[in-house]
Amino acid sequence: MEEEEIQKWLAEIPGARRGANGVIVGDERGHFYITNVIKHPNGLERNEDFFDQFCARKEILRLRSIRNAHDYLLRIRANTVADSARLTRVMAARRKNYEANGRVWTLSAYYDTLNGPPKRYLERLPRKLRKVARTVPFGFTPTMEANAMCFKSVVGEIITVSEALRYFFYFMTICLNGGRYGFDYGDRIDAGLIAVRTMIGSESQDFDIDPRAVLPPHVEAEIQRDVDSMIEFTFGHEFSHLLLGHMTDAHDEALGSETLKTYGHGLEFAADNHAVIAIMNDDSARRRTCEAGYHVFLYLHLLVLLSDAHKEIPRFSVSKTHPPPLTRIDALYDSLAGRRVLPKVKILEMIDQVRSLSEDISGRIADQDRSDFLTFYGSIYLRSLGGRIREDRVDF
């Protein structure tokens, strides 16, 4: 909301007070947070008004008729934001920062700025594979479910990775590797809890406007590089399903009006391996991607260990289509033969470290007075790492 509009509401409504991005009004019966006053835009239908907050006009018009896979990806993003008041606030903050640099906002253009990791991965592929992969729309989505998919929509194949999965990788990296930066062990355990709650869907997905920690810039940069490598491996795995022809071999599984492709264990192993070996002429990048893959599976293994003790945690990473994470580590290690990145003893040390962390995270959960510690909707903060509890809607 513009400052002029805020001042108008503050002057006209008794008891109104300023919020971080708007005005809070109400009484003892309840409060409302006004962040935007929608003026019916010319050329838009009434039920399209809400998209005007985070989509460009031309994108709203595209949503009327989905003609191709790019339109379909836009619809996933737009509908996800429209369905969540919290995500709408996050996207409004992103738009404000984006336009502050003089750029013209579109939802698709914003998400293209996040595509550095998959684009870097594609640049490392042989030209023939890169050409095929680029025919398919790919990128992040703001969906609450932490997942990555290569799927066939009614208008073509699409590859997506949820932003929630990136946050999972980020806080798990703080949990597992925070010791090298001297992070407080209690904060590392809480970072693991944030990661777990992100996977469950109970941690509020508003990290842009309510950071749970403020790390030293050089540490933040290192952790983000590690996370980017995991994102590269994740996109590489999904690209590999496409490049290896798995869309043909996969099983059809209905999801509403759409058809998703699910893959057997053998195809998952093949995609893991291909995501690494397809990288050409860059041994350093191949090593980083492989090590990132091991970390992805270690993080998923921690979820498996915790799900054994806490029924609130689904077994995300083990199903008829996804092998157990440790099995995927073993399969990737064996398939690489002379190209192995880490010695087996180092991998075993990390597995043992994850087991120890899972026990301490479980102990932290057991020590809580509230039984819904894993499932309450809200936020956990890393106090000694600059995280502080702030008043919702007033501070952010």
Disulfide bonds with the S-S distance in Angstrom:
none
